Amino acid sequence: MTKTTDKVALDQWFAVETVADIADAPIVTRLLGQDIEITRNNNSGLRVHEILAGGARGPELPTREKYGCLWTTLGEPERDIVEIAEAYETGRRYVPCGWVKMRASGLRVVENFLDMAHFPFVHADILGSEPHTEVPQYKSEIRRDVDEVWATNCTFFQPQMTATRPGGEFTHLTYRVPSPFVVMLYRICPTQPDRLDAIALFIQPMEEDLCRATPVMYLLDDQASLTQLRRFEQVIFLQDRIIVENQRPLLMPLEPRAEIPTRADSSSVAYRRWLKEKGLRFGTTMAANEGKEGKDDAHTETR
């Protein structure tokens, strides 16, 4: 695949690597169908370039270091990187959880993150249990003033809320999608009910149907070890990977009635509507259909 022409996707900020993992050797990866190279220079710091045909370097891309990650863009973003207020609060534990590559659209990964209905079946005895499968009604909305998707008043029974809290209880959740490839979860902290844990998922869309993602957490848990916290999140994420990679199509359908939603899919419906309003094509079946139509038209002209 070649670099996308989708301006909506190009004009986003993307996390592409954990800063602490960038050593002296160059890192070559992909973003939106384009090869990029990450280098560390002792004098100028971290730099990112497109790799052009023949292996030549293109112009230096904009970069930012935020939330422990290196961010870059292939376009001209009108908005800054998402703001996470919890990242600046004292007394929180910053927990980066590593990257996982998945054969699926990054948009499918966001949608899976929003889905509470799969908890009892995919994350049995951790985030859900089969006797408690109902998703109570919650509110989903596109907040026009900030151009974000939010799902609020979410409740769900979880057998194990944290790495060190095995007792089952109902938890209160809030979901936030501040950009097409970033999704966040806020949950009431069991030991500090007046405060929220914050969990972000940053997604690097490599190709239409291939992505990397890293969970980054800002927690109030002062009991579990860093290893326990990471292992807890990685187990959940790897369970999700199996489900996401087996969804068909791998790309996200945005066409009405392409997939039949239920009441529990309210946040997904709002997310898809938001993406369609933006005109995002990368990672969707709309882009795949456009490409197919173009090939069909060319074939017809040849005949």
C-alpha positions in Angstrom: 0.0 0.0 0.0 1.1 3.6 -0.7 0.6 6.6 1.5 -3.0 7.5 1.9 -4.5 10.6 0.3 -7.1 10.9 3.1 -6.5 14.4 4.4 -8.6 13.7 7.5 -6.3 10.9 8.5 -3.1 12.8 7.4 -4.0 15.8 9.6 -4.0 13.8 12.9 -1.3 13.4 15.5 -0.2 9.8 16.1 1.9 8.1 18.8 4.5 6.0 17.0 6.9 4.8 19.7 7.6 4.8 23.4 10.3 7.4 24.0 12.2 5.3 26.5 12.4 2.5 23.9 14.1 4.6 21.3 17.8 3.8 21.3 20.7 4.9 19.0 19.7 2.6 16.1 17.1 4.0 13.7 13.6 2.5 13.9 11.7 2.0 10.6 8.0 1.6 10.9 4.8 2.6 8.9 2.1 5.2 9.3 -0.9 5.5 7.1 0.8 3.4 4.4 4.0 5.4 4.5 7.4 4.1 5.7 8.9 6.4 8.3 12.2 6.4 10.1 12.7 7.4 13.8 16.3 8.5 14.8 17.9 9.8 17.9 20.5 12.5 17.6 22.5 13.5 20.6 22.4 17.1 19.5 18.9 17.5 18.0 17.0 14.9 19.9 14.3 12.6 18.2 13.6 13.1 14.6 11.2 11.5 12.1 11.4 11.4 8.3 9.4 9.8 5.6 11.3 7.2 3.6 10.9 7.9 -0.1 11.2 5.6 -3.1 14.8 4.2 -3.3 15.3 4.6 0.4 16.0 8.4 0.4 14.8 10.5 3.4 12.0 12.9 2.9 11.7 16.2 4.8 11.7 16.0 8.6 8.2 15.5 10.0 6.7 17.5 13.0 7.3 15.7 16.3 6.2 16.0 19.9 7.0 14.1 23.1 3.9 13.6 25.3 2.6 10.9 27.6 5.9 9.0 27.3 5.4 8.6 23.5 6.8 10.2 20.4 4.1 11.7 18.3 4.2 12.7 14.6 2.0 13.6 11.7 2.1 13.3 7.9 -0.2 16.3 7.5 -1.0 19.6 9.1 -3.2 19.1 12.2 -5.6 21.8 13.2 -5.7 20.5 16.7 -3.0 19.7 19.2 -2.4 16.3 20.7 -5.2 15.2 23.0 -5.1 16.7 26.5 -5.1 14.3 29.4 -5.4 16.3 32.6 -4.7 13.3 34.8 -1.2 13.0 33.4 -0.2 16.2 35.3 -1.7 15.3 38.6 0.6 14.4 41.5 0.1 11.1 43.3 -0.7 9.1 40.1 1.3 6.2 38.7 2.3 6.4 35.1 2.1 2.9 33.6 3.1 2.4 30.0 2.1 -1.1 28.9 4.0 -1.8 25.6 2.8 -2.1 22.0 0.7 -4.8 20.4 0.4 -5.2 16.6 -3.0 -6.3 15.3 -4.3 -7.3 11.8 -7.3 -5.0 11.8 -8.2 -1.4 11.2 -7.3 0.9 14.1 -10.9 2.1 14.1 -12.0 -1.5 14.9 -9.7 -1.4 17.9 -11.2 1.8 19.2 -14.7 0.4 18.8 -13.7 -2.8 20.7 -12.4 -0.6 23.5 -15.8 1.1 23.7 -17.7 -2.2 23.8 -18.8 -3.4 27.3 -21.0 -6.2 26.0 -18.0 -8.5 25.3 -16.7 -8.3 28.9 -18.4 -11.4 30.3 -17.4 -13.5 27.3 -13.9 -12.3 26.3 -12.7 -11.2 29.8 -14.5 -13.8 31.9 -13.8 -13.5 35.7 -11.8 -10.3 35.1 -13.9 -7.5 33.6 -17.2 -9.5 33.4 -18.9 -12.8 34.2 -21.6 -14.6 32.4 -24.3 -14.3 35.1 -24.0 -10.5 34.6 -24.3 -10.0 30.8 -26.7 -7.1 30.6 -25.3 -3.7 29.6 -27.4 -1.1 31.5 -28.5 1.9 29.5 -26.0 4.7 29.2 -25.7 8.0 27.4 -23.6 8.4 24.2 -23.1 11.8 22.5 -21.0 13.8 20.1 -19.9 16.8 22.1 -19.8 19.5 19.5 -18.1 22.1 21.6 -15.0 20.0 21.9 -15.5 17.7 18.9 -15.3 14.5 20.8 -17.4 11.4 21.4 -18.4 10.6 25.0 -20.2 7.7 26.7 -21.3 8.5 30.3 -23.3 6.9 33.1 -21.9 3.5 32.2 -22.1 0.8 34.8 -21.0 -2.8 34.7 -20.3 -5.7 37.1 -16.6 -6.6 37.2 -15.3 -9.6 39.1 -11.8 -8.1 39.3 -11.6 -4.3 39.0 -7.9 -4.0 39.5 -4.7 -6.1 39.7 -5.0 -6.3 43.5 -8.8 -6.2 44.1 -10.4 -9.6 43.3 -13.8 -8.9 44.9 -16.6 -8.4 42.4 -18.5 -5.1 42.3 -20.3 -2.7 40.0 -18.0 -0.1 38.5 -18.8 3.3 37.0 -17.1 4.0 33.6 -16.8 6.9 31.3 -15.5 6.7 27.7 -14.0 9.4 25.6 -12.9 9.5 22.0 -10.9 12.8 21.5 -9.6 11.9 18.0 -10.3 9.0 15.6 -7.3 6.9 16.7 -7.2 7.7 20.5 -9.7 6.4 23.0 -9.9 6.8 26.8 -11.5 5.2 29.8 -12.2 6.8 33.1 -13.3 4.7 36.0 -14.0 5.4 39.6 -11.0 4.4 41.8 -12.2 1.7 44.3 -10.0 3.1 47.1 -10.7 6.8 46.3 -14.3 7.0 45.1 -14.1 10.8 44.5 -11.3 10.4 41.9 -11.0 8.6 38.5 -8.3 6.3 37.1 -7.5 7.3 33.5 -6.5 4.7 30.8 -5.6 5.9 27.3 -5.2 3.8 24.2 -3.0 5.3 21.5 -3.2 3.7 18.0 -0.7 3.8 15.2 -2.6 2.9 11.9 0.1 1.3 9.8 -2.1 0.2 6.9 -5.8 0.2 6.3 -6.0 -3.3 8.0 -2.9 -3.2 10.2 -2.1 -1.2 13.4 -0.1 -1.0 16.6 -1.6 0.2 19.9 -0.3 1.0 23.3 -2.3 1.4 26.5 -1.0 4.2 28.8 -2.5 4.4 32.3 -2.5 7.1 35.0 -3.6 5.2 38.1 -4.2 5.9 41.8 -3.3 2.4 42.8 -0.5 2.5 45.4 -0.6 -1.2 46.3 0.1 -3.2 43.1 3.6 -3.5 41.7 4.4 -2.0 38.2 4.7 -5.6 36.9 1.3 -6.5 38.3 -0.3 -3.4 36.7 1.2 -4.1 33.3 0.4 -7.8 33.4 -3.2 -7.1 34.3 -3.6 -4.7 31.3 -1.7 -6.8 28.9 -3.8 -9.9 29.6 -6.9 -7.9 28.8 -5.4 -6.4 25.7 -4.2 -9.7 24.3 -7.6 -11.2 24.9 -9.1 -8.3 22.9 -6.6 -8.9 20.1 -8.0 -12.3 19.3 -11.5 -10.9 18.9 -10.5 -7.8 16.9 -8.4 -9.8 14.4 -11.3 -12.2 13.8 -13.9 -9.6 13.0 -15.0 -9.4 9.4 -14.5 -7.2 7.6 -11.2 -6.0 9.1 -12.1 -2.5 8.0 -14.7 -0.4 9.7 -18.1 -0.2 8.0 -19.6 3.3 8.1 -22.5 2.7 5.7 -25.9 2.7 7.3 -27.2 -0.8 8.2 -23.9 -2.4 7.2 -23.9 -4.0 10.7 -27.0 -4.2 12.9 -26.4 -2.4 16.3 -28.0 -3.2 19.6 -28.8 -0.8 22.5 -25.4 -1.7 24.0 -23.7 -0.4 20.9 -24.8 3.2 21.5 -21.2 4.5 21.8 -20.1 2.7 18.6 -23.0 4.2 16.7 -22.0 7.7 17.9 -18.4 7.0 17.0 -19.2 5.8 13.5 -21.5 8.8 12.9 -18.7 11.1 14.1 -16.2 9.5 11.7 -18.5 9.7 8.8 -19.3 13.4 9.5 -15.5 14.0 9.4 -15.2 12.3 6.1 -12.5 9.8 7.3 -11.9 7.1 4.8 -8.7 5.4 5.9 -9.4 2.1 7.7 -13.0 2.1 6.5 -14.9 0.0 4.0 -15.7 3.2 2.2 -12.1 3.6 1.2 -12.0 -0.1 0.1 -15.1 0.4 -2.0 -13.8 3.5 -3.6 -10.7 1.6 -4.7 -12.7 -1.2 -6.0 -15.0 1.1 -7.9 -12.0 2.8 -9.5 -10.6 -0.5 -10.6 -14.0 -1.6 -12.1 -14.2 1.7 -13.9 -10.7 1.4 -15.4 -11.5 -2.2 -16.5 -14.7 -1.1 -18.2 -12.9 1.7 -20.1 -10.2 -0.8 -21.3 -12.9 -3.0 -22.7 
